[in-house]
Amino acid sequence: MTLRGIADAEQLATLTRILDDYCEQAGIEGSQPAREHLPRRLIALFSGGIDSPDDIRMALDNISKDFHTDLRVM
């Protein structure tokens, strides 16, 4: 994957697979707030130059942990 400012169809398909796989492994379902939050973060990561699937997964893991922690406080 390469960063070009806007993801092409192949990159979007890859990002979608990464997100779907990540959410499935983390037990995040479509109705959970994290499922709406993570795609925005994924695009921000990609737009910011993080384009390795492994790096994206690690970043999502950190974001997801922070998101779940914030929800427990509420």
N, C-alpha and C positions, 0 to 999 in steps of 0.2 A: 504494500500500500504506500502511496506517496501523497504528500500534502500538496494540494494545488489551490487552496482557498475554498473550493467547493468540491464536495465529493461527487464522483461520477457514479454511474449505475452499479458498477462492480464494487466500488468502495462502500456504497450504501448497503449493498447486499451483505458485504463482509461485516460492517458495523451492526447490521440487524442480527446477523447470526451470533456475533459476539454478545450482544445484549440479550437475545433470547436464551442462549446457552448459560450466560451468567445468571439470569433471573431464575432459570430452571434449577440450576445447581444451588442457588442461595434460597430457594423456596419462596421467591417473590412472585406473587400472582398479580394478574392484571388489575385487580381492584385495590391493591395496596398503593399508598402514596408514593412509595419508592419506585414503583413501576412507571410512574409518570415523571418522577424527578431524574432518574438515571439516564433516560435518553437525552435529555437536555445537557446533562453533564458529559455524556459520551461525545456529543457533537462539539462541545466546548473543548474537550481534550483533543479531539481530532483536529479541530481548527487551530488549536494552540501548538500543533506540531507533534503530538503523541500519536504515532500511526502504527506502532507495532501491536499486534493483537495481544501479546503477553503483557506489554506495558499498559495497554488499555484495561485489561482484566485486573491487573494489580491496582491501578488507580480507582477503578470501580469498586474494588474490594474495600479500599480505604474510605471512599465516599459513602459506601453502603454502611460501613461500621459507624461512621459519624452520624449518618441519617437515622439509623436504628437507635443509637444512643440518645439523640435528640428527642425521638418519639417516646422513649421510656421516661424522660424527664417531664413530659407534658402531662 
